[in-house]
Amino acid sequence: MKNNTIARIIHAYDKPIVRLYSRIRFRILRQRFLEEIGQYLPRHGHVLDIGCGFGLFSLYFASLHPHLTFHALDINSERIELARRAAGRLEISNVQFEQADAARYTFREPFAGAYMLDLLHHIPVSAVEPLLRQLHGLLAWDGRLIVKDIDTRPAYKCTFTWLLDKLMDFRSPVHYWPAEKLRTLTCGLGFETVSHAMVDYLPYSHMLHVCRKIEPPRDHETP
């Protein structure tokens, strides 16, 4: 069923280049990894997807978790429009796509959970702490922020991923956070963070950070 869900999502896009991109993304973050991420989603309530792009993973999780309502944000209006069309074709009604900057986003009630997948390393270093502080404020007490990103170790995997990132968009900033440094930052902002590697046969240094909101944010400077 889950493989069928992925295939249906890929074919919900008109443009061949978007379909190709979707296949690549679902190969990199394949089903095993998505299941690992999905286990940390809340059982009910609203979930925020930061930097959703074409909406691939919002559509995937919304398909498998109809009891959750997903709010997917991206600053790219064209990608948001394509995501909305795909949701319409798939008749997925528990996801809403919005062009917005998460750093300035507000909502009428706290989110039960939030996630960002392979986004953090594209955010300028100076903007990361303010964004995480904002997300902490948007979460309900005990809510989880799930961050899947790239670790700096092992070095050869990190270098491989950096080359791919630059190949995709050489203008985009790329800064990979060491796992311990990101843990220090998030814990200083009022999260309890557990990090672990997601082992892959492909040369990617996947790292998953599960950040649970446990207290109000404290004053903190990026180390």
RALIN-V843672 format. One record per pair of residues at least 24 apart in sequence whose C-alpha atoms are under 7 Angstrom apart, sorted by the first residue. I is the first residue (numbers start at 1). J is the second residue. Records with the same first field share a line. If there is no record, write none. Layout:
I->J ; J
This chain:
5->60
6->60
9->56
12->86 ; 89 ; 90
13->86
41->113
42->112 ; 113
44->68
45->69 ; 112
46->70 ; 111 ; 112 ; 113
47->71 ; 111 ; 112 ; 113 ; 114
48->72 ; 111 ; 113 ; 114 ; 115
49->73 ; 114 ; 115 ; 116
50->74 ; 102 ; 115 ; 116
51->116 ; 119
53->79 ; 80
54->79 ; 80 ; 82 ; 83
55->83
59->87
62->94 ; 95
63->92
66->94
68->94
69->94 ; 95
70->94 ; 95 ; 96
71->95 ; 96 ; 97
72->96 ; 97 ; 98
73->97 ; 98 ; 99 ; 100 ; 102
74->98 ; 99 ; 100 ; 101
75->99 ; 100 ; 101
103->131 ; 134
110->138 ; 139 ; 140
111->138 ; 139 ; 140
112->139 ; 140 ; 143
113->139 ; 143 ; 144 ; 145
114->144 ; 145 ; 146
115->145 ; 146 ; 147
116->146 ; 147 ; 148
117->147 ; 148 ; 149
118->148 ; 149
119->149
120->149
121->174 ; 175 ; 176
122->172 ; 173 ; 174 ; 175
123->173
124->173
129->222
133->189
136->213
141->213 ; 214
142->212 ; 213 ; 214
143->212 ; 213
144->210 ; 211 ; 212 ; 213
145->210 ; 211 ; 212
146->209 ; 210 ; 211
147->208 ; 209 ; 210
148->207 ; 208 ; 209
149->206 ; 207 ; 208
150->176 ; 205 ; 206 ; 207
151->176 ; 177 ; 178 ; 179 ; 205 ; 206 ; 207
152->176 ; 177 ; 178
153->205
154->205
157->203 ; 204 ; 205
158->204 ; 205
160->203
161->204
185->222
188->218 ; 220
189->217 ; 218 ; 220
190->214 ; 215 ; 216 ; 217 ; 218
191->215
